Amino acid sequence: MPALDTQQHFMQLVTMKMPFGKYKDKLICDLPEYYLIWYHRKGFPAGTLGSLMASMYEIQLNGLEYLLAPLRNKK
């Protein structure tokens, strides 16, 4: 599967929902920080989902959630 370009990747953060677990159907961008930290320690899932979760972890870690606001408004 080809890698998504950056714009598509970030758009998926605000549109893709968690497919399983405690936060099933919650947008990736709305996952709580402690949940992403837990996955960071455990290992993110493979594929697109894991890549998105890892990106969201980094965004939250660095306090950059405000960067997603314009994309939230686009959807």
N, C-alpha and C positions, 0 to 999 in steps of 0.2 A: 504494500500500500504506500503510495507516495506521501511524503510529508506535506502537511498543510502549510500554506503561506502564513505569515504572522497575523495578518488581518483575519483570516478564516479561523485561526487558532483562538484568537482572543474573542471573536464573535461566538465561538462555541462555548466559551466560558460562561456566557450570559444566556445561552439558549439550551445547552445540553443538560439533561437531568441525570442525577445519580441513578443507575439502573438497579441497584440492589442495596441491601443492608438497612441499617437504622435510619439513614437519610434518603431512602429510596424516593424518587420523584422530586427531590430538592435540587435546584439549579446548582451546578458546580461552583459558581461564584458565591453562593449562599451557604456553602458548607462551613461549619464552625472551625475555627483555627485549631482547637484541640484535636479534632478529628483528622485534620490534615497532618498535624504533628505526629499523631499515632501512626498514620500511614507512612509518613517519612521514615519513621523508625522501623516499621515492619517491612516496608517495601511497597511502592505503588504498584497497582495492577499493570499488566502489560498493555501495550497499544495506546490508542488515542486517549482512552479514559485516564490511564496512568500519567500520560504526558500532560493532560489538562489539570489533573489534580496536583502534579508537581509544580506546574506553573502557578496555580492558585496558592499553593503553599509559599512559593517565593514572593508572590505579590503581597500576601498577608504578612509575611515575615518582615518585609521591607516597607510596610505601610503604604502600599501603592494602590489600594482599592479604588481610590478616586479616578484612576485611569480607566476604569471600566464603566463609569457613570455615562459617558456619551454613548457607549455601545448599548447599555441598558435602555436608553431612550430611543435608540434606533430600532430595536426589535419591536 
